[in-house]
Amino acid sequence: MVRSAAGRSHPAGPAAPFPRPGVARVAVFQNQGLLEKVKEYLAVQAVAALTVKLYVNDFTPDNTSLSGQFQECTLPGYATIGLTPANWTISATGGMATATYPTLTWNFTNNAGGVTVYGYYVIDTKTGTCHFSERFATPFAVPAAGGALTLQLNFYDQGL
């Protein structure tokens, strides 16, 4: 779930391309990220070092989006957050794998105001490749006095 300081929330995280009933697709894998994922799975390349970034340009990502199309947030108090593989809680039942990461929090401090966070993107810090991204259903207008934005990453992968 993404929660803004105003209490708005919505689910977040990439879903399988053919989700089961009740599993909504809310984020999208970029083609380059999907290619790297398959290479990692087949041990053709090393596992990615994933980092979550927030973006502030009014952009709706799709599977062809590249890292350079996202304008990263630079507000005071903002920093990228690296994902630690051991922190994921993962389970699989009935052909559906589910992974949940502990809630991520960004605490913005006093700023000039007028900046909106439109979503997040996840890159491999070793290659710079964007793996997946999501535009928030309700972008977060960061208050000039600062504020907090939290993100709950939920990952679903379904066997065909």
N, C-alpha and C positions, 0 to 999 in steps of 0.2 A: 504494500500500500504506500502511496505517496501522501504525506500529510503536510499541509502548509500550516503556517502560524495561525491562520484563520480557521483551522479545523477541517478544511476540505480534504477529502481523500479519494483515492482510486487505486485499483490494483496495478502492479507494475511487474514487468519481467517478460522475457521471451517465451512464447508458447510453440508447441509443435505445429507444423503446417496443416495437419488434419486433426484438430483437437477433438477430444471426446466431448459428449454433451456436458455442458456446464463449465467447460474450460475455454475462456475467451482468449483470443489472440490480441495482445496489447502492446507487444514490442516486435520488432522485426530483425531478423538476422540479415546482415549485409552479405552479399555474395562473397567478398574477400574473407570475411570472418568465417563463413560456412566452409569455405575451401580449407582454411587453416584448421578448423575444428575436425574435419575429416582426416587431414594429414596427421593431426595429433592422435586421433583415435587409432589410426593404422600405424602409428609409431614412425611415420615418415619424417616428422619434425618434432622438436621439443615442445613441451606443453607451454602455452601462453602464460605471460604474467599480466593479468588483467587489472585495469585501473578504470574507475568510474569518474567521469567528468560531467559537469553541467554545461548546457549550452544556452546562449542568450539571443541568438538570432531567430527570427520568426520563420522556422524551417520545419517541414514535415518529412522525416526520413523515409526512405523505401529501401528495398534490397540492393539497389545500386549505389546508395550513398557512400561517400568516402569521408575519412577523418577530416580532411581539409574543408569540408562543407559546413562543419559545425564551428560556431564562434564560441570558444570557451569563456566561461565566466571569469572575471578578474576582480570581483568585488572584495572589499576588505573582509577578512575572516574566511574567505573561500580557499579551499585546497582540494586537490584531487584525492581520491581515496582508493588505495590499493586493495584488491580482494585477496584474502589469504585462503588458499584452497582448503585448509583444515577447518575453516569456520563454517563451511556449508553443511547443512543437515540434509542428508540425501536418503531417499527411500524409493522402492520400486514395488508396485503392485499391479497385477493384471495388465502388464505391458505398458504401464505408464510410470516413468521416472519423475520424481518431484524433488527439487532442491530448493532450500530456503536459506537465505543469508541473513545474518543479524542486521537489524535496522541500521541504516547509514544516516548520519546527521551532519548537516552543514549549518554552522552558526555564523550568520552574517553580522558584522558590526556596523557602526554608523557609516553612512555613505551618502553620496549626493542625491540618491533616489532616482526613480525613473527607469530602473532596470528590471526586466522581467526574465525569469528563468523559464524556458519553453520545454525543457526536457533533459534527458541524460543520454550519454553514449559511453560505451565500454570499449576500450582499446587494449591491444597487446602492446605493452611498453617496450618490448624487444623489437617489434616490427613497425609499430605505428598504425597497424591495421585496425579498423573499426570492426568489432565483432557483432555487436548488436546495439540498438538504440530505441528510444521511445520518446515521442512527444507527449507531454502530459495532457490529459483531457482538459484540465484547467491550469493554464500557466500560472506560475507563482510570481506575483509582483512583490519584489523585495522592498519592505518598508525602509525609508531613509534612516530610521532609528535602529535598523537591523532586524533580524528575525531568524527563525529556524525553519529549515526544510528537512524532512525525513523521507527516506526512500526504503521500501521493503522490496528486495529482489526475490522473486519466485520464478523458478525455471522449471519448465515442463518439457519432457521429451517422450514421445509416444512411438512405440513400434507400430509398423504398418500392418 
